[in-house]
Amino acid sequence: MAIWLAQAAGEGGHVVTLELESQNAAIARNPDLEATALQTVGEKGWDGLIIARRR
């Protein structure tokens, strides 16, 4: 879903989201990190993984 939103925004567009998990918001605010989030839906419900690296 997030990829669709980003593609729909187009070049120069912006996507704004609401992050409820404080540790995820801290990663997003850190200018020294690049991160991507992967999210899947399975039998347990929503599962997610964040991969971050220092620039």
HTML snippet that shows the backbone in 3Dmol.js (N, CA, C, O; Angstrom):
<script src="https://3Dmol.org/build/3Dmol-min.js"></script>
<div id="view" style="width:600px;height:400px;position:relative"></div>
<script>
const pdb = `
ATOM      1  N   MET A   1       0.820  -1.197   0.000  1.00  0.00           N
ATOM      2  CA  MET A   1       0.000   0.000   0.000  1.00  0.00           C
ATOM      3  C   MET A   1       0.861   1.256   0.000  1.00  0.00           C
ATOM      4  O   MET A   1       0.574   2.198  -0.738  1.00  0.00           O
ATOM      5  N   ALA A   2       1.920   1.284   0.823  1.00  0.00           N
ATOM      6  CA  ALA A   2       2.769   2.476   0.900  1.00  0.00           C
ATOM      7  C   ALA A   2       3.434   2.765  -0.437  1.00  0.00           C
ATOM      8  O   ALA A   2       3.587   3.926  -0.814  1.00  0.00           O
ATOM      9  N   ILE A   3       3.832   1.714  -1.160  1.00  0.00           N
ATOM     10  CA  ILE A   3       4.462   1.924  -2.468  1.00  0.00           C
ATOM     11  C   ILE A   3       3.467   2.555  -3.426  1.00  0.00           C
ATOM     12  O   ILE A   3       3.827   3.450  -4.191  1.00  0.00           O
ATOM     13  N   TRP A   4       2.222   2.100  -3.395  1.00  0.00           N
ATOM     14  CA  TRP A   4       1.196   2.693  -4.252  1.00  0.00           C
ATOM     15  C   TRP A   4       1.010   4.165  -3.935  1.00  0.00           C
ATOM     16  O   TRP A   4       0.882   4.985  -4.844  1.00  0.00           O
ATOM     17  N   LEU A   5       0.994   4.511  -2.645  1.00  0.00           N
ATOM     18  CA  LEU A   5       0.844   5.917  -2.258  1.00  0.00           C
ATOM     19  C   LEU A   5       2.010   6.751  -2.764  1.00  0.00           C
ATOM     20  O   LEU A   5       1.818   7.849  -3.286  1.00  0.00           O
ATOM     21  N   ALA A   6       3.219   6.225  -2.608  1.00  0.00           N
ATOM     22  CA  ALA A   6       4.400   6.962  -3.063  1.00  0.00           C
ATOM     23  C   ALA A   6       4.392   7.128  -4.574  1.00  0.00           C
ATOM     24  O   ALA A   6       4.744   8.197  -5.073  1.00  0.00           O
ATOM     25  N   GLN A   7       4.000   6.102  -5.310  1.00  0.00           N
ATOM     26  CA  GLN A   7       3.932   6.208  -6.769  1.00  0.00           C
ATOM     27  C   GLN A   7       2.865   7.211  -7.190  1.00  0.00           C
ATOM     28  O   GLN A   7       3.061   7.967  -8.141  1.00  0.00           O
ATOM     29  N   ALA A   8       1.744   7.219  -6.489  1.00  0.00           N
ATOM     30  CA  ALA A   8       0.658   8.137  -6.825  1.00  0.00           C
ATOM     31  C   ALA A   8       1.056   9.592  -6.577  1.00  0.00           C
ATOM     32  O   ALA A   8       0.572  10.493  -7.263  1.00  0.00           O
ATOM     33  N   ALA A   9       1.937   9.827  -5.597  1.00  0.00           N
ATOM     34  CA  ALA A   9       2.379  11.193  -5.313  1.00  0.00           C
ATOM     35  C   ALA A   9       3.214  11.746  -6.456  1.00  0.00           C
ATOM     36  O   ALA A   9       3.234  12.956  -6.677  1.00  0.00           O
ATOM     37  N   GLY A  10       3.905  10.871  -7.188  1.00  0.00           N
ATOM     38  CA  GLY A  10       4.693  11.309  -8.334  1.00  0.00           C
ATOM     39  C   GLY A  10       5.986  11.998  -7.925  1.00  0.00           C
ATOM     40  O   GLY A  10       6.250  12.228  -6.745  1.00  0.00           O
ATOM     41  N   GLU A  11       6.777  12.317  -8.932  1.00  0.00           N
ATOM     42  CA  GLU A  11       8.059  12.979  -8.688  1.00  0.00           C
ATOM     43  C   GLU A  11       7.833  14.351  -8.057  1.00  0.00           C
ATOM     44  O   GLU A  11       7.046  15.153  -8.559  1.00  0.00           O
ATOM     45  N   GLY A  12       8.525  14.607  -6.962  1.00  0.00           N
ATOM     46  CA  GLY A  12       8.382  15.872  -6.261  1.00  0.00           C
ATOM     47  C   GLY A  12       7.196  15.900  -5.300  1.00  0.00           C
ATOM     48  O   GLY A  12       6.983  16.895  -4.607  1.00  0.00           O
ATOM     49  N   GLY A  13       6.420  14.808  -5.255  1.00  0.00           N
ATOM     50  CA  GLY A  13       5.263  14.740  -4.359  1.00  0.00           C
ATOM     51  C   GLY A  13       5.681  14.344  -2.949  1.00  0.00           C
ATOM     52  O   GLY A  13       6.851  14.054  -2.701  1.00  0.00           O
ATOM     53  N   HIS A  14       4.738  14.333  -2.042  1.00  0.00           N
ATOM     54  CA  HIS A  14       4.997  13.996  -0.650  1.00  0.00           C
ATOM     55  C   HIS A  14       3.937  13.030  -0.138  1.00  0.00           C
ATOM     56  O   HIS A  14       2.769  13.107  -0.517  1.00  0.00           O
ATOM     57  N   VAL A  15       4.363  12.128   0.723  1.00  0.00           N
ATOM     58  CA  VAL A  15       3.445  11.231   1.426  1.00  0.00           C
ATOM     59  C   VAL A  15       3.625  11.497   2.912  1.00  0.00           C
ATOM     60  O   VAL A  15       4.747  11.462   3.417  1.00  0.00           O
ATOM     61  N   VAL A  16       2.537  11.759   3.611  1.00  0.00           N
ATOM     62  CA  VAL A  16       2.578  12.019   5.050  1.00  0.00           C
ATOM     63  C   VAL A  16       1.811  10.892   5.742  1.00  0.00           C
ATOM     64  O   VAL A  16       0.684  10.574   5.360  1.00  0.00           O
ATOM     65  N   THR A  17       2.423  10.300   6.749  1.00  0.00           N
ATOM     66  CA  THR A  17       1.768   9.217   7.490  1.00  0.00           C
ATOM     67  C   THR A  17       1.798   9.521   8.983  1.00  0.00           C
ATOM     68  O   THR A  17       2.508  10.420   9.433  1.00  0.00           O
ATOM     69  N   LEU A  18       1.031   8.770   9.727  1.00  0.00           N
ATOM     70  CA  LEU A  18       0.988   8.881  11.181  1.00  0.00           C
ATOM     71  C   LEU A  18       1.637   7.632  11.762  1.00  0.00           C
ATOM     72  O   LEU A  18       1.202   6.516  11.476  1.00  0.00           O
ATOM     73  N   GLU A  19       2.664   7.809  12.568  1.00  0.00           N
ATOM     74  CA  GLU A  19       3.364   6.677  13.182  1.00  0.00           C
ATOM     75  C   GLU A  19       2.989   6.603  14.649  1.00  0.00           C
ATOM     76  O   GLU A  19       3.209   7.553  15.400  1.00  0.00           O
ATOM     77  N   LEU A  20       2.425   5.480  15.057  1.00  0.00           N
ATOM     78  CA  LEU A  20       1.991   5.302  16.439  1.00  0.00           C
ATOM     79  C   LEU A  20       3.073   4.721  17.339  1.00  0.00           C
ATOM     80  O   LEU A  20       3.015   4.889  18.557  1.00  0.00           O
ATOM     81  N   GLU A  21       4.060   4.039  16.758  1.00  0.00           N
ATOM     82  CA  GLU A  21       5.136   3.439  17.544  1.00  0.00           C
ATOM     83  C   GLU A  21       6.262   4.454  17.722  1.00  0.00           C
ATOM     84  O   GLU A  21       6.831   4.921  16.735  1.00  0.00           O
ATOM     85  N   SER A  22       6.587   4.798  18.959  1.00  0.00           N
ATOM     86  CA  SER A  22       7.574   5.846  19.221  1.00  0.00           C
ATOM     87  C   SER A  22       8.957   5.494  18.674  1.00  0.00           C
ATOM     88  O   SER A  22       9.664   6.382  18.197  1.00  0.00           O
ATOM     89  N   GLN A  23       9.365   4.219  18.729  1.00  0.00           N
ATOM     90  CA  GLN A  23      10.688   3.867  18.216  1.00  0.00           C
ATOM     91  C   GLN A  23      10.746   4.005  16.688  1.00  0.00           C
ATOM     92  O   GLN A  23      11.795   4.356  16.147  1.00  0.00           O
ATOM     93  N   ASN A  24       9.652   3.739  15.993  1.00  0.00           N
ATOM     94  CA  ASN A  24       9.619   3.927  14.540  1.00  0.00           C
ATOM     95  C   ASN A  24       9.661   5.412  14.191  1.00  0.00           C
ATOM     96  O   ASN A  24      10.323   5.807  13.232  1.00  0.00           O
ATOM     97  N   ALA A  25       8.959   6.231  14.963  1.00  0.00           N
ATOM     98  CA  ALA A  25       8.976   7.677  14.733  1.00  0.00           C
ATOM     99  C   ALA A  25      10.378   8.235  14.960  1.00  0.00           C
ATOM    100  O   ALA A  25      10.808   9.134  14.238  1.00  0.00           O
ATOM    101  N   ALA A  26      11.095   7.714  15.956  1.00  0.00           N
ATOM    102  CA  ALA A  26      12.464   8.171  16.227  1.00  0.00           C
ATOM    103  C   ALA A  26      13.381   7.848  15.056  1.00  0.00           C
ATOM    104  O   ALA A  26      14.243   8.657  14.710  1.00  0.00           O
ATOM    105  N   ILE A  27      13.215   6.691  14.444  1.00  0.00           N
ATOM    106  CA  ILE A  27      14.010   6.335  13.261  1.00  0.00           C
ATOM    107  C   ILE A  27      13.688   7.294  12.119  1.00  0.00           C
ATOM    108  O   ILE A  27      14.594   7.772  11.436  1.00  0.00           O
ATOM    109  N   ALA A  28      12.414   7.575  11.911  1.00  0.00           N
ATOM    110  CA  ALA A  28      12.006   8.454  10.816  1.00  0.00           C
ATOM    111  C   ALA A  28      12.545   9.876  10.986  1.00  0.00           C
ATOM    112  O   ALA A  28      12.855  10.537   9.995  1.00  0.00           O
ATOM    113  N   ARG A  29      12.660  10.355  12.231  1.00  0.00           N
ATOM    114  CA  ARG A  29      13.145  11.725  12.485  1.00  0.00           C
ATOM    115  C   ARG A  29      14.660  11.853  12.394  1.00  0.00           C
ATOM    116  O   ARG A  29      15.168  12.965  12.244  1.00  0.00           O
ATOM    117  N   ASN A  30      15.396  10.748  12.481  1.00  0.00           N
ATOM    118  CA  ASN A  30      16.854  10.786  12.531  1.00  0.00           C
ATOM    119  C   ASN A  30      17.426  11.057  11.139  1.00  0.00           C
ATOM    120  O   ASN A  30      17.301  10.206  10.257  1.00  0.00           O
ATOM    121  N   PRO A  31      18.051  12.220  10.916  1.00  0.00           N
ATOM    122  CA  PRO A  31      18.564  12.547   9.583  1.00  0.00           C
ATOM    123  C   PRO A  31      19.778  11.703   9.179  1.00  0.00           C
ATOM    124  O   PRO A  31      20.167  11.708   8.011  1.00  0.00           O
ATOM    125  N   ASP A  32      20.379  10.984  10.127  1.00  0.00           N
ATOM    126  CA  ASP A  32      21.545  10.148   9.818  1.00  0.00           C
ATOM    127  C   ASP A  32      21.161   8.765   9.321  1.00  0.00           C
ATOM    128  O   ASP A  32      22.037   7.984   8.951  1.00  0.00           O
ATOM    129  N   LEU A  33      19.871   8.443   9.304  1.00  0.00           N
ATOM    130  CA  LEU A  33      19.440   7.106   8.923  1.00  0.00           C
ATOM    131  C   LEU A  33      18.621   7.112   7.641  1.00  0.00           C
ATOM    132  O   LEU A  33      17.839   8.028   7.385  1.00  0.00           O
ATOM    133  N   GLU A  34      18.819   6.075   6.845  1.00  0.00           N
ATOM    134  CA  GLU A  34      17.925   5.759   5.737  1.00  0.00           C
ATOM    135  C   GLU A  34      17.224   4.483   6.157  1.00  0.00           C
ATOM    136  O   GLU A  34      17.871   3.572   6.673  1.00  0.00           O
ATOM    137  N   ALA A  35      15.934   4.393   5.952  1.00  0.00           N
ATOM    138  CA  ALA A  35      15.219   3.210   6.417  1.00  0.00           C
ATOM    139  C   ALA A  35      14.112   2.843   5.442  1.00  0.00           C
ATOM    140  O   ALA A  35      13.592   3.679   4.703  1.00  0.00           O
ATOM    141  N   THR A  36      13.777   1.573   5.470  1.00  0.00           N
ATOM    142  CA  THR A  36      12.615   1.090   4.741  1.00  0.00           C
ATOM    143  C   THR A  36      11.835   0.182   5.678  1.00  0.00           C
ATOM    144  O   THR A  36      12.415  -0.492   6.529  1.00  0.00           O
ATOM    145  N   ALA A  37      10.547   0.166   5.521  1.00  0.00           N
ATOM    146  CA  ALA A  37       9.699  -0.678   6.362  1.00  0.00           C
ATOM    147  C   ALA A  37       8.984  -1.687   5.480  1.00  0.00           C
ATOM    148  O   ALA A  37       8.460  -1.350   4.418  1.00  0.00           O
ATOM    149  N   LEU A  38       8.973  -2.919   5.936  1.00  0.00           N
ATOM    150  CA  LEU A  38       8.260  -3.986   5.237  1.00  0.00           C
ATOM    151  C   LEU A  38       7.131  -4.432   6.143  1.00  0.00           C
ATOM    152  O   LEU A  38       7.329  -4.630   7.342  1.00  0.00           O
ATOM    153  N   GLN A  39       5.958  -4.589   5.576  1.00  0.00           N
ATOM    154  CA  GLN A  39       4.828  -5.011   6.402  1.00  0.00           C
ATOM    155  C   GLN A  39       4.052  -6.089   5.662  1.00  0.00           C
ATOM    156  O   GLN A  39       3.787  -5.965   4.466  1.00  0.00           O
ATOM    157  N   THR A  40       3.691  -7.140   6.375  1.00  0.00           N
ATOM    158  CA  THR A  40       2.927  -8.240   5.800  1.00  0.00           C
ATOM    159  C   THR A  40       1.713  -8.518   6.675  1.00  0.00           C
ATOM    160  O   THR A  40       1.667  -8.129   7.842  1.00  0.00           O
ATOM    161  N   VAL A  41       0.746  -9.188   6.099  1.00  0.00           N
ATOM    162  CA  VAL A  41      -0.429  -9.614   6.853  1.00  0.00           C
ATOM    163  C   VAL A  41      -0.478 -11.128   6.761  1.00  0.00           C
ATOM    164  O   VAL A  41      -0.427 -11.697   5.671  1.00  0.00           O
ATOM    165  N   GLY A  42      -0.575 -11.771   7.906  1.00  0.00           N
ATOM    166  CA  GLY A  42      -0.647 -13.228   7.949  1.00  0.00           C
ATOM    167  C   GLY A  42      -1.654 -13.678   8.985  1.00  0.00           C
ATOM    168  O   GLY A  42      -2.524 -12.914   9.405  1.00  0.00           O
ATOM    169  N   GLU A  43      -1.525 -14.914   9.383  1.00  0.00           N
ATOM    170  CA  GLU A  43      -2.454 -15.482  10.359  1.00  0.00           C
ATOM    171  C   GLU A  43      -2.428 -14.735  11.691  1.00  0.00           C
ATOM    172  O   GLU A  43      -3.454 -14.620  12.362  1.00  0.00           O
ATOM    173  N   LYS A  44      -1.255 -14.228  12.073  1.00  0.00           N
ATOM    174  CA  LYS A  44      -1.130 -13.519  13.359  1.00  0.00           C
ATOM    175  C   LYS A  44      -1.599 -12.074  13.269  1.00  0.00           C
ATOM    176  O   LYS A  44      -1.699 -11.397  14.292  1.00  0.00           O
ATOM    177  N   GLY A  45      -1.881 -11.603  12.099  1.00  0.00           N
ATOM    178  CA  GLY A  45      -2.239 -10.194  11.923  1.00  0.00           C
ATOM    179  C   GLY A  45      -1.114  -9.469  11.201  1.00  0.00           C
ATOM    180  O   GLY A  45      -0.489 -10.032  10.302  1.00  0.00           O
ATOM    181  N   TRP A  46      -0.854  -8.231  11.585  1.00  0.00           N
ATOM    182  CA  TRP A  46       0.173  -7.421  10.945  1.00  0.00           C
ATOM    183  C   TRP A  46       1.542  -7.745  11.521  1.00  0.00           C
ATOM    184  O   TRP A  46       1.712  -7.764  12.740  1.00  0.00           O
ATOM    185  N   ASP A  47       2.511  -7.997  10.664  1.00  0.00           N
ATOM    186  CA  ASP A  47       3.906  -8.190  11.050  1.00  0.00           C
ATOM    187  C   ASP A  47       4.729  -7.158  10.296  1.00  0.00           C
ATOM    188  O   ASP A  47       4.438  -6.862   9.137  1.00  0.00           O
ATOM    189  N   GLY A  48       5.740  -6.615  10.932  1.00  0.00           N
ATOM    190  CA  GLY A  48       6.547  -5.611  10.261  1.00  0.00           C
ATOM    191  C   GLY A  48       8.015  -5.749  10.589  1.00  0.00           C
ATOM    192  O   GLY A  48       8.393  -6.378  11.579  1.00  0.00           O
ATOM    193  N   LEU A  49       8.841  -5.151   9.742  1.00  0.00           N
ATOM    194  CA  LEU A  49      10.289  -5.169   9.894  1.00  0.00           C
ATOM    195  C   LEU A  49      10.831  -3.856   9.358  1.00  0.00           C
ATOM    196  O   LEU A  49      10.462  -3.439   8.260  1.00  0.00           O
ATOM    197  N   ILE A  50      11.694  -3.202  10.110  1.00  0.00           N
ATOM    198  CA  ILE A  50      12.356  -1.985   9.645  1.00  0.00           C
ATOM    199  C   ILE A  50      13.840  -2.296   9.451  1.00  0.00           C
ATOM    200  O   ILE A  50      14.495  -2.856  10.330  1.00  0.00           O
ATOM    201  N   ILE A  51      14.344  -1.926   8.302  1.00  0.00           N
ATOM    202  CA  ILE A  51      15.776  -2.059   8.015  1.00  0.00           C
ATOM    203  C   ILE A  51      16.318  -0.643   7.874  1.00  0.00           C
ATOM    204  O   ILE A  51      15.855   0.129   7.034  1.00  0.00           O
ATOM    205  N   ALA A  52      17.301  -0.309   8.702  1.00  0.00           N
ATOM    206  CA  ALA A  52      17.863   1.052   8.686  1.00  0.00           C
ATOM    207  C   ALA A  52      19.376   0.964   8.567  1.00  0.00           C
ATOM    208  O   ALA A  52      19.997   0.000   9.015  1.00  0.00           O
ATOM    209  N   ARG A  53      19.960   1.994   7.949  1.00  0.00           N
ATOM    210  CA  ARG A  53      21.421   2.086   7.881  1.00  0.00           C
ATOM    211  C   ARG A  53      21.831   3.537   8.043  1.00  0.00           C
ATOM    212  O   ARG A  53      21.104   4.457   7.669  1.00  0.00           O
ATOM    213  N   ARG A  54      23.002   3.715   8.605  1.00  0.00           N
ATOM    214  CA  ARG A  54      23.548   5.053   8.809  1.00  0.00           C
ATOM    215  C   ARG A  54      24.080   5.586   7.475  1.00  0.00           C
ATOM    216  O   ARG A  54      24.763   4.866   6.746  1.00  0.00           O
ATOM    217  N   ARG A  55      23.770   6.834   7.160  1.00  0.00           N
ATOM    218  CA  ARG A  55      24.234   7.450   5.900  1.00  0.00           C
ATOM    219  C   ARG A  55      25.692   7.752   5.962  1.00  0.00           C
ATOM    220  O   ARG A  55      26.257   8.270   4.999  1.00  0.00           O
TER     221      ARG A  55
END
`;
const viewer = $3Dmol.createViewer("view");
viewer.addModel(pdb, "pdb");
viewer.setStyle({}, {cartoon: {color: "spectrum"}});
viewer.zoomTo();
viewer.render();
</script>
